[in-house]
Structures are given as C-alpha cells and as structure tokens.
Amino acid sequence: MTLRGNRMTSTAGSTNLVGVEDAAAILGIQVSTLYAWVEQERVPHIRLGRAVRFDPGSLSRWIDEHRVEPGNR
C-alpha cells in the first residue's frame, strides 16, 4: 500500500482508502461528528495504528443500508 496525500492505495490499485476529511464530505457531516461515530463504532472504518481510514465503497453501502424510504414504517 502507498500513501498519497490523504488517500491510501494498494499496489494493485484496487483499494482506495480516504481520510477523515474526505469521508466526512462523502457522508455530508462534520469531521467531529465522524470522529464521534468512529469511537461509537457506528460507521465502517479501518484503523492503521492511530490513523483512521475509510473505504468509499463501504461508506456507500452503509449509506444504502441506512436509507429510509418514504412510507416504510
């Protein structure tokens, strides 16, 4: 894996991990909220030592799993 700025890529190029700022932007929330969700284990994340990274595909699936459609009670 190689680190490029705030993104981490595998040598095969198949896994792109993003940092907290990018993940917060994907989710449309504040960075502080995302850190709280990480501590509460509410959102999928990867710990690399003290660093926290996110797989955009996992975040997209997580968003889909938590989607509430109108009229679904």
C-alpha positions as CSV (number, residue, x, y, z in Angstrom):
1,M,0.0,0.0,0.0
2,T,1.1,3.5,-0.7
3,L,0.0,6.7,0.9
4,R,-0.7,9.7,-1.4
5,G,-1.8,12.7,0.5
6,N,-4.9,11.7,2.4
7,R,-5.6,8.6,0.2
8,M,-4.1,5.2,0.5
9,T,-3.9,2.9,-2.5
10,S,-2.9,-0.8,-2.7
11,T,-0.2,-1.8,-5.1
12,A,-2.8,-3.4,-7.3
13,G,-4.8,-0.1,-7.3
14,S,-8.0,-1.9,-6.3
15,T,-8.4,-0.3,-2.8
16,N,-8.6,3.4,-2.3
17,L,-8.9,4.4,1.3
18,V,-9.8,8.0,2.2
19,G,-9.1,10.1,5.3
20,V,-11.5,11.6,7.8
21,E,-12.0,14.8,5.9
22,D,-12.9,13.1,2.6
23,A,-15.1,10.6,4.4
24,A,-16.9,13.4,6.2
25,A,-17.5,15.1,2.9
26,I,-18.9,11.8,1.4
27,L,-21.3,11.5,4.3
28,G,-22.2,15.2,4.4
29,I,-21.3,15.6,8.1
30,Q,-18.7,17.4,10.2
31,V,-15.4,15.9,10.9
32,S,-16.0,16.0,14.6
33,T,-19.3,14.0,14.1
34,L,-17.4,11.4,12.1
35,Y,-14.8,11.0,14.8
36,A,-17.6,10.5,17.4
37,W,-19.2,7.9,15.1
38,V,-15.8,6.1,14.8
39,E,-15.4,6.0,18.6
40,Q,-19.0,4.6,18.9
41,E,-18.3,2.2,16.0
42,R,-21.4,3.4,14.1
43,V,-19.6,3.8,10.8
44,P,-17.4,1.3,8.9
45,H,-13.7,2.3,9.3
46,I,-10.2,0.9,9.3
47,R,-7.6,1.7,11.9
48,L,-4.0,1.8,10.8
49,G,-2.2,2.5,14.1
50,R,-3.6,5.8,15.3
51,A,-4.8,6.7,11.8
52,V,-8.4,6.1,10.7
53,R,-9.2,5.5,7.1
54,F,-12.4,4.7,5.2
55,D,-13.3,2.6,2.1
56,P,-15.6,4.7,0.0
57,G,-17.4,1.6,-1.2
58,S,-18.1,0.5,2.3
59,L,-19.4,4.0,3.1
60,S,-21.7,3.9,0.1
61,R,-23.1,0.5,1.2
62,W,-23.5,1.8,4.7
63,I,-25.5,4.8,3.4
64,D,-27.7,2.5,1.4
65,E,-28.3,0.2,4.4
66,H,-29.4,3.2,6.5
67,R,-31.6,4.8,3.8
68,V,-35.2,5.4,5.0
69,E,-37.7,5.4,2.1
70,P,-41.0,7.4,2.4
71,G,-43.9,5.3,3.7
72,N,-41.7,2.5,5.1
73,R,-42.9,2.2,8.7
